[in-house]
Amino acid sequence: MAFQCIVPHVYQIGGSDITDPRDCSIYLIDADELILIDTGAGASVNKIVNNIERLGLDPYRISTLILTHCHIDHIGGAHFFKSKYSAKAIMHELDADVVERGDTVMTAAYWYGVHFLPLPVDVIIKEEEKHLTLGTYEIICLYTPGHTPGSLSVYTDIEGKRILFGQDIHGPFMKEFGSDLKAWTTSMKKLIALEADILCEGHFGVYQPREKVKEYIERYLDEYGE
């Protein structure tokens, strides 16, 4: 699959079937400045940049990396984007601690066979809901623990559509990752309440319209919810 435009100014530019089998789904928001939602496992950064350029966009406009949680398939490329483009990394404080100390277990780096160095995080979120003005859009980071202690979901309203970046709704849920199914259940109910029109999920692509988004989340609540 090639990269795709989801709505004007929002693109999927990476993923396991786009850039590298180890990558999560990687999304780009063009808000005059460029915002990356996750960065893949690290080996595919040149492919990600190439996809940005193929969209006619300048990767030197990348200002912000919103890292939804601490797993290597979501954060591994962040060193590159911080170094080359001076992009600022944003995370919730509980998962930021994991990447700043280079924890190879909690980041699952050892699972993927990826060497991971400690990553400085520029903006640490402590609130339940953090509103960020990035370029022309308001981007909301919502604290949604469960998959990991510091998982974030991200949403914004563009072109009359509410777009939810709900990474790794499906899990997995493992003790060594600090997973918490009770917290996750509460988090998923928060996401349903957003009534998003489009869900950009962490590994399984894009779901729309609103009814399909709700159905997708409820499917996992039926399976894992407490």
Stockholm file with secondary structure:
# STOCKHOLM 1.0

chainA/1-226         MAFQCIVPHVYQIGGSDITDPRDCSIYLIDADELILIDTGAGASVNKIVNNIERLGLDPYRISTLILTHCHIDHIGGAHFFKSKYSAKAIMHELDADVVERGDTVMTAAYWYGVHFLPLPVDVIIKEEEKHLTLGTYEIICLYTPGHTPGSLSVYTDIEGKRILFGQDIHGPFMKEFGSDLKAWTTSMKKLIALEADILCEGHFGVYQPREKVKEYIERYLDEYGE
#=GR chainA/1-226 SS CCCEEEETTEEEEECTTTTCTTCCCEEEEESSSEEEECCCSSTTHHHHHHHHHHTTCCGGGEEEEECCSSCHHHHTTHHHHHHHHCCEEEEEHHHHHHHHTTCTTTTCHHHHTCCCCCCCCSEEECSSEEEEEETTEEEEEEECCSSSTTCEEEEEEETTEEEEEETTTTCCCCGGGTCCHHHHHHHHHHHHHTTCSEEEESSSCEECSHHHHHHHHHHHHHHHCC
#=GC SS_cons         CCCEEEETTEEEEECTTTTCTTCCCEEEEESSSEEEECCCSSTTHHHHHHHHHHTTCCGGGEEEEECCSSCHHHHTTHHHHHHHHCCEEEEEHHHHHHHHTTCTTTTCHHHHTCCCCCCCCSEEECSSEEEEEETTEEEEEEECCSSSTTCEEEEEEETTEEEEEETTTTCCCCGGGTCCHHHHHHHHHHHHHTTCSEEEESSSCEECSHHHHHHHHHHHHHHHCC
//
